[in-house]
């Protein structure tokens, strides 16, 4: 099982290469989690900040 630590302030996501497969992504937070600090990445904003990753952003976002 692959596990990774994502530092605060970093974006993360998951995808699969085979459309017949799946991935399960969980996010455990520590210490406490406050939804006031949560931000869902928006395609347009992420593309403006990271234009070199536009194709990946489009693949990984819905909005």
C-alpha positions as CSV (number, residue, x, y, z in Angstrom):
1,X,0.0,0.0,0.0
2,X,1.4,3.4,-1.0
3,X,1.3,6.2,1.6
4,X,2.5,9.7,1.4
5,X,2.7,12.7,3.7
6,X,1.4,16.0,2.2
7,X,2.6,19.0,4.0
8,X,0.3,21.8,5.0
9,X,-0.4,24.3,2.1
10,X,0.3,21.7,-0.6
11,X,-2.2,20.5,-3.2
12,X,-2.8,16.8,-3.8
13,X,-4.9,14.4,-5.8
14,X,-5.0,11.0,-7.3
15,X,-5.8,9.4,-10.7
16,X,-5.5,6.1,-12.4
17,X,-4.1,5.2,-15.8
18,X,-6.4,2.3,-16.5
19,X,-10.1,3.4,-16.7
20,X,-11.1,-0.1,-15.5
21,X,-9.2,0.4,-12.2
22,X,-9.8,2.6,-9.2
23,X,-8.0,4.5,-6.5
24,X,-9.0,5.2,-2.9
25,X,-7.7,8.4,-1.4
26,X,-8.0,9.3,2.2
27,X,-6.9,12.3,4.1
28,X,-6.0,12.2,7.8
29,X,-5.3,15.5,9.4
30,X,-3.3,16.3,12.5
31,X,-3.4,18.1,14.9
32,X,-6.9,19.5,14.6
33,X,-8.8,20.3,11.4
34,X,-10.9,23.4,10.9
35,X,-13.1,23.7,7.8
36,X,-12.4,27.4,7.9
37,X,-8.8,26.6,6.8
38,X,-10.0,24.2,4.0
39,X,-9.8,25.3,0.4
40,X,-10.9,23.2,-2.6
41,X,-8.8,23.9,-5.6
42,X,-10.6,25.6,-8.5
43,X,-9.4,24.8,-12.0
44,X,-9.2,28.5,-13.2
45,X,-7.3,29.7,-10.1
46,X,-4.9,26.8,-10.1
47,X,-4.2,27.2,-13.9
48,X,-3.4,30.9,-13.4
49,X,-1.0,30.1,-10.6
50,X,0.6,27.0,-12.3
51,X,0.1,27.4,-16.1
52,X,2.9,24.9,-16.8
53,X,0.6,22.2,-15.2
54,X,-2.6,23.1,-17.1
55,X,-3.2,19.6,-18.6
56,X,-2.7,17.9,-15.2
57,X,-5.0,20.5,-13.5
58,X,-7.7,19.9,-16.0
59,X,-7.4,16.2,-15.5
60,X,-7.6,16.4,-11.7
61,X,-10.3,19.1,-11.3
62,X,-14.0,19.3,-12.0
63,X,-14.7,23.0,-11.4
